[in-house]
Amino acid sequence: MGKWKAYAWGAVACVMAEAIFELLVPMVMADMVDYGVANQDMPYILQKGAVMLVCALCALVLGVASSWFSARAGQGLGAQLREEQYRKLQAFSFSNIDRFRVPSLITRMTGDIANIQNTFSSGIRPGVRGPVMIVVATGVAFHINGKLAFVFFVALPILAVLLFSIITRVRPLYSKMQIAIDTVNRVIRENLAAIRVVKAYVRGEYEQEKFEEGNQELLVRSEKAFRLSAMNMPALQLVMYATILGILWFGGNLIQSGEMQIGELTSFLSYVLQILNSLMMISSVFMLISRSVTSAVRVCEVLDEVPDIQDTKADSHVVTKGDVEFRDVWFKYESGAQEYVLKNISLHIQPGQTVGIIGQTGSSKSTLVQLIPRLYEATKGTVLVDGIPVQEYHQAHLRDAIGMVLQKNLLFTGTVRENLQWGNQNASDDEILWACRVAGVDEFLNRLPKGLDTFLEQGGVNVSGGQKQRLCIARALLKRPKILILDDSTSAVDTVTEAGIRQRMNQDLPDMTKIIIAQRVSSVQHADQIFVLSDGNLHACGTHEQLLEECEVYREICESQKQGGIEGEK
């Protein structure tokens, strides 16, 4: 907990002191009744009343202080857990994230940590106060009348059995409930991310039904959990009132026989009520803990997850040329998967070369290039940059030396300038405008309301697809990378604009290695060499002219695009 430990210990100290002051009140009250009231001694009554008032005020102040300390400790713990989990997420590879799924990670960082935080904030007081009150009040009760105190030995085992049976049954239900929350979050996230598709295909009712199914599952699981946990209070009250009736019955007989005074019975009942209330507090804490334990397990699963990709073999190597080589590389997303996504890939890209990667949909083109910056780790074989295995570079340096425009273009909430400065946070306006010129952003930059200071909504929804792609390319160029990977990142721009971007990059960045993944042959036909992937295998490589003569798969791709273009013209 770090610095929040002090607040937690402060809350514990205040609760213990508050409990002691509250426990003094019944003892003082017993003296007041047995001696002051019985002897009609007003000064004695006033003296004891003043002592009771001071004890009550001290307990009030300490109660307020304990609540403040508990709140600070709980909020601090929640903030620290969120920070630690978010920091851990930044170290995760794509494989780690794939194992948990994004909606579940969001639930763990928000709902699960909120459960832990609330349990800690609201659980310190009853969790500490309950045991203190039980121990002290039970001791005092035995001191007042040992015979009458034995009533507890009948009530407590019954209470313990009831509480244990409820908690053991409700905890698995809380786990199922959190899983149902994950499902609901996944449906909501998918719907909001694809809201334009949903509306375009008029699938609102279908999405509503899908949400209702998940929501109903959450409702059923929540009802089962809370219905069972609601049995806690009636069970406690049943035992509590039965205990009070037993004490009144036996206490009345003791008074009649002269073995006990009325003040002692009154004081005894006060301690009994405090003990029983403490038991109710402890049972409530157990119910909170039973839910937060489930959340804590889910949070710890993230914190204990070991990132697949680490810098254990890293040395102080620096990428200087941009040479890329694959040596007999195999890859599959999960270690237990039977099929490899990439199989026996061996290729070499010289520094400064422009290479194209083409293949049918699903041929693992994107997966191949994601092995270069170690977004995924090769299952077998070696990926080398400048002749050095990528595992021997520090991840931060390796990825900083590689500019990558992913297939899914993503812009962040903020201005155009702020988005572009992701490539270089210290970039001047001149450098930004240079990157914009090379990427073709300058063609529409002046049409934006405030130019570089135009505010982009989440995901860049207020610019077109082609504009987003060019902004993402400019962002990558600002890094001045040794290797630039364009993963189908010009699919939304016309061929003239694409040719202009390619020409300007060759002029301004002649020494930069460029890897272009594309669906269109026109995007890669001018490359120094083209790699053709098919079903995860490297089928062929060569120039455009060589592949037309020697590679049947490449010819089929070219012919299909030619026919599509002719049919489109007709």
Secondary structure, DSSP 8 states (H G I E B T S, - for coil): -GGGHHHHHHHHHHHHHHHHHHHHHHHHHHHIIIIIITTT-HHHHHHHHHHHHHHHHHHHHHHHHHHHHHHHHHHHHHHHHHHHHHHHHHH--HHHHHHH-HHHHHHIIIIIHHHHHHHHHHHHHHHHHHHHHHHHHHHHHHHH-HHHHTTHHHHHHHHHHHHHHHHHHHHHHHHHHHHHHHHHHHHHHHHHHTHHHHHHTT-HHHHHHHHHHHHHHHHHHHHHHHHHHTTHHHHHHHHHHHHHHHHHHHHHHHHHTTSS-HHHHHHHHHHHHHHHHHHHHHHHHHHHHHHHHHHHHHHHHHHH---SS--TT--S----S--EEEEEEEE-SSTT-SS-SEEEEEEEE-TT-EEEEEESTTS-HHHHHHTTTTSS--SEEEEEETTEEGGGS-HHHHHHTEEEE-SS----SEEHHHHHTTS-TT--HHHHHHHHHHHTTHHHHTTSTTGGG-EE-GGGTTS-HHHHHHHHHHHHHTT--SEEEEESTTTTS-HHHHHHHHHHHHHH-TTSEEEEE-SSGGGTTTSSEEEEEETTEEEEEE-HHHHHHH-HHHHHHHHHHHHHHHHHH-
